[in-house]
């Protein structure tokens, strides 16, 4: 699953453990480079989203935040 078109940058940090297990502990997604607000979401088990592929949960959160940002910019 791809990230929405409004996503401008994605950074993913993970650590490899024994038995070839990769554990992601940070996923940073930029949706508007000109906006200075930072939102932090703590999620449990957001599947296998990484730097190139999103998942349903991550995309739902991104779309919600993009909608909120658009409303704020329209004021």
C-alpha positions in Angstrom: 0.0 0.0 0.0 1.4 3.4 -1.0 1.3 6.6 1.1 -1.2 9.3 0.1 0.0 11.8 -2.6 0.2 14.6 0.0 3.0 12.9 1.9 6.2 14.8 1.2 8.8 12.7 3.2 9.0 9.5 5.1 11.7 8.4 7.5 11.7 5.0 9.2 14.1 3.8 11.9 14.4 0.2 12.8 16.7 -2.2 14.5 17.6 -5.7 13.4 17.6 -8.5 16.0 18.6 -12.1 15.9 16.8 -14.4 13.5 16.4 -11.6 11.0 13.7 -9.8 12.9 13.4 -6.1 12.1 11.7 -3.9 14.8 10.5 -0.5 13.7 10.5 2.0 16.5 10.0 5.3 14.7 8.1 6.3 11.6 8.2 10.0 10.7 5.9 11.3 8.0 5.9 14.9 6.6 2.6 16.0 5.0 3.3 19.7 4.7 6.8 21.2 4.7 5.5 24.7 5.2 3.6 24.0 8.4 5.5 24.0 11.7 3.1 22.0 13.8 4.2 18.5 14.9 1.8 15.8 15.8 2.9 12.7 17.6 0.8 9.5 17.4 1.7 6.5 19.5 0.4 3.4 17.8 0.5 -0.3 18.6 1.3 -2.7 15.8 0.9 -0.5 12.7 1.7 -3.5 10.6 4.7 -3.3 8.3 4.7 0.4 7.3 8.1 1.6 6.4 9.9 4.2 4.3 8.3 3.0 1.1 5.1 1.3 2.0 2.2 2.4 4.3 -0.6 0.4 5.8 -4.3 1.1 6.4 -3.9 2.4 10.0 -1.1 4.8 9.2 -2.9 6.1 6.1 -6.1 6.7 8.1 -4.2 8.8 10.6 -2.4 10.7 7.8 -5.7 11.5 6.0 -7.3 12.6 9.3 -4.4 14.9 10.0 -4.3 16.3 6.5 -8.0 17.1 6.7 -7.5 18.8 10.0 -4.6 20.8 8.6 -6.6 21.9 5.6 -9.4 23.1 7.8 -6.9 25.1 9.9 -5.3 26.7 6.9 -8.8 27.7 5.5 -9.5 29.8 8.7 
